[in-house]
Each structure stands twice: as C-alpha cells, then as structure tokens.
Amino acid sequence: MHSSSFPPNFLWGAATAAYQIEGAHDADGKGPSIWDMMSRKEGAIPGGVTGDTACDHYRRMKEDVAMMKTMGLKAYRFSISWPRVIAEGTGAVNQAGLDFYSALVDELLAAGIEPCVTLYHWDLPLALHHKGGWMNRDIAEWFADYATVVGRALGDRVTWWMTLNEPSVFIVAGYRDGNHAPGLKLSVTESLRCLHHALLAHGRATQALRAACPGKILIGMAPAGYAKIPDTETPENIEAARRSLFTVAGQSLWDVALWMDPVFLGKYPDEAPGVFGSKWHHPSAADLATIHQPLDFIGFNCYSGIRVRAKTAAASVAAGAADGARGTSLAGGGSAIATTPEDLPYPQEHPTGQLSWLIFAPDALYWQARFLNERYGHGQLPLVVTENGFCSGDWVALDGHVHDGARIDYLHRYLQGFKRAGAEGIPLGGYFQWSLMDNFEWAEGYKPRFGLVHVDYATQKRTLKDSALWYREVIQTNGSNL
C-alpha cells in the first residue's frame, strides 16, 4: 500500500453542477430545464432567486479553470446541462452547447486537470417534463441518445464518467415530496415507477457511453446516502450498522440498497416486495439485466451519518421473530450475528452545517466505503467519494480573506476516515470536495455556502477560502499530511 494510503494516481478533486454555477440560462440556444421552471414558481425558493446567472461560469470558464489550477486540483467533476446540449431533450443537437463543454475539457486538460463528467445533475429538459419526465419509461432511451451525443463529442478526451447524480434525491425530493424540481407529489406507487425508470436510464446510458466513446472509459454513478456508523466498534454494533445501511426500512425510497442493489447485484433487495406490498412493480429480468451493467468504480456522495447500535437481547427477541432469517442475507459479506439495528438520535446540540441534514459525523466516509466495498466491490472496484463537503455562512473578513476553520476541520476529519479505509486495504479511487465554489443550493437559494472558493454574487469576485489553501497542501502531499 502506498505510504499515504492514497494511491499515486488518486483523483483529488472538487465538484460542481451545471444549473448551480453556469448561469446563461437561455444563451446560445440552451433550452429551459425543470429548474428554470421551478425557480420561477412562486414561493419555491427563498427570496425568489434563480440560477439564471448563478456564478456566471458559462462566461467565466477560463478564469475558473485557472483558479482550479492555482488550487492544485488534480480532477474536476462537472455536470453537463442536457437542455444546453439538446434544447428539447430529444432531436436537434445544439452545437454551441456541446462546444462549451468541449472547450472546458480542453482547458482542463491543458491545466493538467482530469475532467470527470456527470451526465445528469437534476436539470431535466422542460420539454421532456411535459412528456412525463421520469414518470415516462421512454426516458431511458431519451437519456441513452443524449449520452451518445455527449460521448461522441467528449469521449476521445474524457475517461471518467458518472451517469446520474443522487437519483434518490431527484426522485424523492422532486417527484414524491415536491420541494425540488419538478415539484410533484406523487404516490409511492408512482414514485417507485420513477425510481425504476431512473435506474433503467443509468443502464442504457452506460451501454451508450461504452458504444460511443472511442477510448478506454471508466463509468460509475453518484448515489446519495447517510452513512451508518456503529456506536462503538463491537462486532454486534458493526453488524447492526451494516444491516441498517442495506435494509429497506420503510416506504421512504431513501434506502441505499433500493438504488444500488439493482445496479451492482442485478436485483432489488429481497424484502422490497414485502415492504411495499401492492405498490411494488415486479421488474422483468430484461430490465434488471439492463440496469446491471458492469461498472468501473463505486461512487458515493456522503456528507453525514447516523449512529447505530445493536438492540439488547431482550429488546431484540420480538423484533428478531418478525425479522426472521433476514439477518444473514442482508449482511453482504458480514458475519451471521443476529442483530436488530437501532438508529440513535443525536443530541439537540450536536454540531451541524448550516443545513440541518449536514450532521457532523467524521467517521462517515470510512464506514460508507467499508460497507459499500464489502457488499458491492469486494476489493475489485475503487471507491470514489463523488461528493463530500460542508456548508457555512462564510464571508470575506476585514483582512480580505475567508477564514472557514470549521470547514477545514470537517474535511480533515472526514478525509482521515477515508484514509483509514485505504490503510485497511479498501481500494480508493478519488475524492471530490463539494463544492469548488459557492453556488445556487437548489431549494435553499444562495444562503448556504459549500465552496472552497467564496463567490460575491453581486460582483462575481472569487476569493479562495482558507480551506482552498489547506486542500492544496493535502493534494500536494497526496494526503500524507492528514
């Protein structure tokens, strides 16, 4: 193992998404997306703000890449705006949109930065929403056609690809809960249909990229999920955390296994039909085969975690009877300890980021990497943190700098956890800090700041925060300074 636990070719990067930074929402033939629509919906976003300008990255791309070079980034994960490339989602290709991303890739390569492309980070073409969006099974083919266009244009220079960013979030928040675009509140039955279509789209896009890209490419996706962290590192608590992570606990659709099992194991979790009952759609073998494409890495977005312990024997008896023999089948490479997991609430005063869901859980990356490797990777696929970061109310201080000590401490501790995973022999592929710069934080508007770089939205002035300079040192030492 390399002396720093991070391999020599480890991707040290930062990440962004098109709608959150690009602006230029109707420039050069770009069509509207569901977020262009959602951000204009009265009361949807605090302050009525939109991504129309955001960080104006579309016009400032070259200076932003120069800034990344100054920061020492080895890789940059960005998303392609589907309606910028194909305004209506299908049909005519907008060459000006493709040219922008081609120029971005060239600029990154000239700066010595590896371009890592996400095909879909939530900005569905509005025209496709009007045809049903993720409710329409045809979206798998629409998405494959789009992937083909992008793969042909960029696949000679881009090696790293991600199909979907956080499908659980854009389906649950967008289609079931209605607080993200397109703002629908569907039934669980309909939401499950959307879930399946999203996974089908991932599979078809993976096939399309492999066919369209001329060079060797590496494909994965970027699913979301809270880590499950054993309260203390006893065999019982570790097994309880593992079971908690991979069980289908209810009908929330947030459970990691619902999204990752079909992709990596070729089937939905065994207990899903029982949990959902008549709402469950039994997928065909052909659909499962389409979803279950061979992937090259295990990507995961992880900001936070929930502590778990094994219920005491007395408390477990009743639950264990109901649970039946699922204990061993769920372990995914674990032991046969019969445990009933219990998620532990954090005390009210436990630290969080500016957004309440960002609970401070420094062991999150270690346990997520460990459990995902055990269940899906078996040491054969590198683990890539496709997003991890911290949001706070940063501002430029009197001395002209941005002193974000909390972010540095957060990133330092989380990266120590990921480093531990590497030291234990889990293959590590990369780490993408969220985000390169402050940006439009979806339904929260512009208040939460996740960036390594501060953006003054009125002037578009960029200021490297203390965390950017700290991260540069981490990259320069390949993590051996952690």
C-alpha positions, 0 to 999 in steps of 0.5 A: 500500500502506498505510504499515504494510503492514497494511491499515486494516481488518486483523483483529488478533486472538487465538484460542481453542477451545471444549473448551480454555477453556469448561469446563461440560462437561455444563451446560445440556444440552451433550452429551459430545464425543470429548474428554470421552471421551478425557480420561477414558481412562486414561493419555491425558493427563498427570496425568489432567486434563480440560477439564471446567472448563478456564478456566471461560469458559462462566461467565466470558464477560463478564469475558473479553470485557472483558479482550479489550477492555482488550487492544485486540483488534480480532477474536476467533476462537472455536470453537463446541462442536457437542455444546453446540449439538446434544447428539447431533450430529444432531436436537434443537437445544439452545437454551441452547447456541446462546444462549451463543454468541449472547450472546458475539457480542453482547458482542463486538460491543458491545466493538467486537470482530469475532467470527470463528467456527470451526465445528469445533475437534476436539470431535466429538459422542460420539454421532456417534463411535459412528456412525463419526465421520469414518470415516462419509461421512454426516458431511458432511451431519451437519456441513452441518445443524449449520452451518445451525443455527449460521448461522441463529442467528449469521449476521445478526451474524457475517461471518467464518467458518472451517469446520474447524480443522487437519483434518490434525491431527484426522485424523492425530493422532486417527484414524491415530496415536491420541494425540488424540481419538478415539484410533484407529489406523487404516490409511492406507487408512482414514485417507485415507477420513477425510481425504476425508470431512473435506474433503467436510464443509468443502464442504457446510458452506460451501454451508450457511453461504452458504444460511443466513446472511442477510448478506454472509459471508466463509468460509475454513478453518484448515489446519495446516502447517510452513512451508518456508523456503529456506536462503538466498534463491537462486532454486534454494533458493526453488524447492526450498522451494516444491516441498517445501511442495506435494509429497506426500512420503510416506504421512504425510497431513501434506502441505499440498497433500493438504488444500488442493489439493482445496479451492482447485484442485478436485483432489488433487495429481497424484502422490497416486495414485502415492504411495499406490498401492492405498490411494488412493480415486479421488474422483468429480468430484461430490465434488471439485466439492463440496469446491471451493467458492469461498472468501473468504480463505486461512487458515493456522495456522503456528507453525514451519518447516523449512529447505530447500535445493536438492540439488547437481547431482550429488546431484540427477541420480538423484533428478531421473530418478525425479522426472521432469517433476514439477518444473514442475507442482508449482511453482504459479506458480514458475519451471521450475528443476529442483530436488530439495528437501532438508529440513535438520535443525536443530541439537540446540540450536536454540531451541524452545517448550516443545513440541518441534514449536514450532521457532523459525523467524521467517521462517515466516509470510512464506514460508507466505503467499508460497507459499500466495498464489502457488499458491492466491490469486494476489493475489485472496484475503487471507491470514489467519494463523488461528493463530500463537503460542508456548508457555512455562512462564510464571508470575506473578513476585514483582512480580505480573506475567508477564514472557514476553520470549521470547514477545514476541520470537517474535511480533515476529519472526514478525509482521515476516515477515508484514509483509514479505509485505504490503510485497511486495504479498501481500494480508493479511487478519488475524492471530490470536495463539494463544492469548488465554489459557492453556488445556487443550493437548489431549494435553499437559494444562495444562503448556504455556502459549500465552496472552497472558493467564496463567490460575491454574487453581486460582483462575481469576485472569487476569493479562495477560502482558507480551506482552498489553501489547506486542500492544496497542501493535502493534494500536494502531499497526496494526503500524507499530511492528514 
